[in-house]
Amino acid sequence: MTPPVIEARGLVQKYESGRSLLKPGRVVRAVDGIDLAVRPGEVLGVVGESGSGKSTLGRMLLGLESPAAGKVLFDGAAMPAPRTDEWRRLRARMQLIYQDPLAALDRRMTIADQIGEPLRIHRIAEGPELHERVAALMARVGLRPDQADRYPHELSGGQRQRVVIARALATGPKFLVCDEPVSALDVSIQAQVVNLLRDLQEQEGLTMVFISHDLKVVRNICDRVAVMYLGRVVEEAPSDQIFTDPRHPYTRALVSSVPKAGQGLAGRIILQGEPPNPAARPDGCAFHPRCPLADAACAREVPALERHRGRLTACLKQRPVAQTAA
Amino acid sequence: MTDLTAPLAAPGRLTRLRRAVPLLVLLSAIWIALVILTAALADVIRPYPITQMNLSARLVPMGTPGFPLGTDELGRDVLSRLIQSVRVSLVIAFGATLLSAVFGTTLGFLAAQFRGWVEHFVMALADFQAALPFMIMSLAVLAFFGSSMMLLVGLMGFYGWERYARIARGLAIAASAQGYAGAVVQLGAKPSWVYLRHILPNVASTLIVSMTLTFPEIILMESGLSFLGLGVQPPETSLGNMVGFGREYLTRAPWIMLAPSVVIVLTTLSISLLGDWLRDRLDPTIR
């Protein structure tokens, strides 16, 4: 098996909130022990509700934040500390695509200047060559040549996201993290941008981590999906398995929430209880207060991510199934 | 009847200029240009040396042949002194405004970049500066070191820096936390690249407006110091200096004070109007 492009080992990220002189702050474990590996050319989807630690995971995989514990390996080498020269050089090989393209672009710079910026920062191209490469990049993401001198606010949301994608691809990176790349776009534009990302991924053989809460989009583009709940992966499986045969009760609820044509709302699992608060993690399985299958054992024991039938699931109720299958 | 089929004449150069620039802004620009020209050519266009006294023509009113703006109590030509004052005050005000903008913005960016104790230190310094009456600090410094042009510019350069520091720090943090600056850091740019090519152009409009506010304040501050006798020293003259000394003859010879006052008002007003218009022009999003 080919070695993974990016690998996370026991990744933990903690944030402290509300600290004052007199009382210590509450520690929020945004990401709580994640192991992941993405092979070359693979697209890994990361899904979960807001606050489940998806974006934090993405930022740690890119080395934008140092993890509180655990480590990230890129091409088998440890991630350098943020904002060092080595870290800056590595930016040419891994890039991030943002949720809000308007915020990610400088509104006082023409889009051609912004697309060419990584090439100038990493001293890859200058002068006429830079101009040529920018034109080529714009054509590849489907921007017209006459838009080169426009400013970000003069473009539509979809076009802005194309600019962000072109900028991310300028240095020919190998690994891309897409953090909710289409959730700020109109539904009619979403498909175009997702198709563009998929085409580029296939042409370039990009390795991608695709963070989203939109399961339709994830199903469209991802080879493998990791479902996160309160900072932990609760299920990880190839994309088609997750959608046809979800095992973890949380994944089941998520998958059942995707509307299907002609089926109405029948068979939808509506989760009870409050959305999780990462600052007050329940004992035992974090999902047990909302889980339809939970019993007394679930409130005591923290389920580990265990392999069964080609997938990983963290649920006590799946354990007997896993053992009989093994 | 006019011939409606005649082709419309292409707008001339003046018409095009008028469409691009509002009249008031145009007038302000002309005034500022005039003031700068006066300051640059002061030695040439001055009719008399500023210290030349004419005791037979003391307190001559405006419009007297040979003395278009009249003379003061020592028979010195007000026009000549005004021209010299414009030069002195402009050098102090421009120099000090630039100094305080550069100093404040640099400290603000440093605070935003390094956070932690650097930020605390800069902000404590800014609070200290804001809490301390500037006049008292200036008086103390000038009383100790005596007054010289360099010292005066340097001292005035401390005026208002805390505003630039606060603005620059706030905007830089907002830009870095999420948005374009964070995105450029993520592309692998060094901090100098991020601050000079992205954050500075983006905060420039706010800083320019702040500068147009500081500029008149510095002119007035210099006037105040000169009035108290600690600013520009006679026989050298400045706008504030002239107003200060002219005050004694306010009822008998108002022209001594009138001329520099009008120049102060028009210059500060022009700078404000021009700065406001410039800010709008520099922002591609509201063009």
Interface residues (C-beta under 8 A of the other chain):
Chain A: L62 L64 R83 R88 R89 L90 R91 A92 Q95 L96 Y98 A103 A104 L105 D106 R107 R108 M109 E117 P118 I121 H122 Y151 H153 R167
Chain B: Q178 G179 Y180 G182 A183 V184 V185 Q186 L187 G188 A189 K190 W193 H198 P201 N202 D283 P284 T285
